[in-house]
Amino acid sequence: MYKSIIESISRVLYKFFDWRKTETQNQSETEIIHDKRDYKKATDIAEEIINTTEKYKNKMSFADRLRFSHLVEKFQKFN
């Protein structure tokens, strides 16, 4: 009788810890998915900023135009 009670309790504890382990793994995956979505939104916003700034590129000083062009190339390299 005690043996079956102990086995039942051990199964319950095993399932609980297995559930916690799975929950922790899923939480990490969910965080990665949310981070990736946030990076995509940030990239889209940065592209909009670049496109808007391109309109006013001629009004910038020469040094600013060079720096802007360099940063755009750097951005596009990693995007």
C-alpha positions in Angstrom: 0.0 0.0 0.0 2.7 2.5 1.0 4.7 1.5 -2.1 1.9 2.5 -4.4 1.4 5.8 -2.6 5.2 6.6 -2.8 5.2 5.7 -6.5 2.2 7.9 -7.1 3.8 10.8 -5.3 7.1 10.3 -7.2 5.2 10.3 -10.5 3.5 13.5 -9.6 6.8 15.1 -8.6 8.5 13.9 -11.8 5.7 15.3 -13.9 5.8 18.6 -12.1 9.6 19.0 -12.5 9.3 17.8 -16.1 6.6 20.5 -16.7 8.8 23.2 -15.1 11.8 22.2 -17.3 9.6 22.3 -20.4 8.1 25.6 -19.3 11.6 27.1 -18.9 12.7 25.9 -22.3 9.6 27.4 -23.9 10.1 30.7 -22.1 13.6 31.0 -23.6 12.2 30.3 -27.1 9.4 32.8 -26.6 11.8 35.5 -25.5 14.0 34.9 -28.6 10.9 35.1 -30.9 9.8 38.4 -29.2 13.4 39.8 -29.5 13.5 38.9 -33.1 10.2 40.6 -33.8 11.4 43.7 -31.9 14.6 43.8 -34.0 12.6 43.5 -37.2 10.5 46.5 -36.1 13.6 48.5 -35.2 15.1 47.6 -38.6 12.0 48.7 -40.4 12.0 52.0 -38.5 15.7 52.6 -39.3 15.0 52.0 -43.0 12.2 54.6 -42.9 14.6 57.1 -41.2 17.2 56.5 -43.9 14.7 57.0 -46.7 13.5 60.2 -45.1 17.0 61.5 -44.5 18.0 60.7 -48.1 15.6 63.5 -49.2 17.7 66.1 -47.3 21.1 64.7 -48.1 21.9 67.6 -50.4 21.3 70.1 -47.6 23.9 68.5 -45.4 27.5 69.6 -45.1 30.0 67.5 -47.1 31.3 65.8 -43.9 27.8 64.9 -42.8 27.0 63.5 -46.2 30.1 61.3 -46.1 29.3 60.1 -42.6 25.7 59.5 -43.5 26.7 57.5 -46.6 29.2 55.5 -44.6 26.5 54.7 -41.9 24.0 53.7 -44.5 26.5 51.3 -46.1 27.3 49.9 -42.7 23.6 49.4 -41.9 22.9 47.7 -45.2 25.9 45.4 -44.7 24.4 44.0 -41.6 20.8 44.1 -42.6 
